[in-house]
Amino acid sequence: MSISTKKILTITFLCGFSFICGAFITQKLENSPITVAVVNEAEKITGIEFSLAQADSMLTGLNEHRKAYEELRKLHLPNNVVPALNFNPIPVGFVYPDKTNEFLLDKRSTANMPADKNALAFYTIRQLADLVRTKKISSVELTKFFIERLRKYNPKLLFVVNFTEELALKQAAQADAEIKAGHYKGILHGIPFGVKDLLAAKGYKTTWGSVPYKNQELDIDATVVKKLEAAGAVLVAKLTLGELASGDVWFGGRTNNPWDIKRGSSGSSAGPASAVSAGCLPFAIGSETLGSIVSPSTECGDTGLRPSFGRVSKTGAMALSWTMDKLGPITRSAEDCAIVFNAIQGTDPQDLSTIAAPFKYDGKQKSLKGWKIGYLKTDFDRSRFNRESDSSTLIKLKELGAALVPIELPTLPYNSLRFILETESGTAFQELVLNHQSDLMVRQGKGGWPNIFRTAQFVPAVEYIQANRVRTMVIQDWYEKLKGLDMYIAPAFSGNLVLTNLTGNPCVVLPNGFNKQGRPVSITFMGQLFGEGKILEAAKIYQDATDFNKKHPELNF
């Protein structure tokens, strides 16, 4: 029996993906019929062989399907049109870690104005909220303070795409009037913030960091923006992202690291991480598909939360991967992450991928006694530049009362599933390939989006679907391995990053030391699906017992 009879490649999928770049982009190939010779060449891409007779019998279907593709390509599909397939990360037998909604903060003394006003730059959200609530500073004053800092440091750090100053001052004045009238909305009332420029804000450009979209203006507010505004927060800036959510290079240059401006901030949530680290904003909203909150937060020494898939609405956000995109806060502390997350999480009828899940956070906890915390033994044992800091974190967690349990990553080939992201991104931005606008993008190397988008056109749909079936197995396997654990801990950059962005598990990334060059290094606290409350509680307890997140760059440039 030949290999051709052992494996099946659906005619639609072979034609639909193997010939997009070649047969459809140029008029010459559009008019050329698909022949047996073409099928034989396409076999080299799929790795599947067909006999000459089989290839010949496929020709009618292949040519008919190509006509269908050409017809469909005449339609303009905006980025916000989602596929009629909805990814659900919930495994069989899943039980929500939280049964009820509850949000508790510990009691702390009310903050006062510092002797040096510049110290406000590194105040926590709660401290700033105390000052606004007690009218020791107005929201307008606070907003102007942070706008001035953004303008002061932006020429060196390049973290702002567009200021929203007119809107910000209007919102701040409204917050002051509401507070004066006794209508205090809560901790975020009157607090300035910024958003990664893949989130739409009505009246302002949403550039996605890319030349083809430099002048794009979307006539909507992202759901996350609307929720924060409903909480009384003040939007002051649209912040940079690496072009189309990759890296830290955008059409305006490279966003830089406040700890060392010779280095990039990493990305793709470049602007949010850099601006918060530099004390130019109390918090910002970033996004992650594969490391875009974890990586820049690590590089810039921030505390960031990558929520579970489906926890936060993506309405009004650029789509890169419909099954992997997630929005979350970048702040200076786990408590601040919890405060912002509490405001933005929840379902959205405009985003069918959102999932109703309880969120319970108890910030009053002081100990990890009784907690079972897993740790990725092989990754911790491996020699790494920040091994000492990571080992010290394990010791600290034990001191705080946790029982540590060694665990290992799944043996299933989850790293081979990365092309799911590449395929979805290549679909989301197929028009850039077809109309050659991808040629205008900044990064044109083998690792740049234009090349990835082009390569994605040759991924057989069969293999994409099969990969997602394996993904289902990985999700189930990981769920079973985490049973009985409150959370687990992992080095910031390990195989765990790929795994959990595929499974949808949440993550808090937080600084846990400094390297020999004086730059921050980080660790990740990983949760059960929808277990944000637990990892945020643990991160707060850890940060209360250490001071890594309380340090900030000198900004001597």
Sequence and secondary structure as in RCSB ss.txt:
>XXXX:A:sequence
MSISTKKILTITFLCGFSFICGAFITQKLENSPITVAVVNEAEKITGIEFSLAQADSMLTGLNEHRKAYEELRKL
HLPNNVVPALNFNPIPVGFVYPDKTNEFLLDKRSTANMPADKNALAFYTIRQLADLVRTKKISSVELTKFFIERL
RKYNPKLLFVVNFTEELALKQAAQADAEIKAGHYKGILHGIPFGVKDLLAAKGYKTTWGSVPYKNQELDIDATVV
KKLEAAGAVLVAKLTLGELASGDVWFGGRTNNPWDIKRGSSGSSAGPASAVSAGCLPFAIGSETLGSIVSPSTEC
GDTGLRPSFGRVSKTGAMALSWTMDKLGPITRSAEDCAIVFNAIQGTDPQDLSTIAAPFKYDGKQKSLKGWKIGY
LKTDFDRSRFNRESDSSTLIKLKELGAALVPIELPTLPYNSLRFILETESGTAFQELVLNHQSDLMVRQGKGGWP
NIFRTAQFVPAVEYIQANRVRTMVIQDWYEKLKGLDMYIAPAFSGNLVLTNLTGNPCVVLPNGFNKQGRPVSITF
MGQLFGEGKILEAAKIYQDATDFNKKHPELNF
>XXXX:A:secstr
  HHHHS   HHHHHHHHSIIIIITSHHHHTS   HHHHHHHHHHHT    HHHHHHHHHHHHHHHHHHHHHTTS
   TT   S       TT   S SS EEE          SSGGGGGG  HHHHHHHHHTTSS HHHHHHHHHHHH
HHHHHHH  EEEE HHHHHHHHHHHHHHHHTT    TTTT EEEEETTB  TTSB  TT GGGTT B SS  HHH
HHHHHTT EEEEEE  STTTSSSEETTEE EETTEEEEE  SSSHHHHHHHHTTS S EEEEESSSTTHHHHHHH
T EEEE  TTSB  TTB  S TTT EEEEEESSHHHHHHHHHHHBS BTTBTT      EEETT    TT EEEE
EHHHHHS  TTHHHHHHHHHHHHHTT EEEEE   SS GGGGTHHHHHHHHHHTHHHHHTTGGGGSS  STTSHH
HHHHHHTTS HHHHHHHHHHHHHHHHHHHHHHTT SEEEEESSSHHHHHHHHHT  EEEEEEEE TTS EEEEEE
E STT HHHHHHHHHHHHHH  GGG       
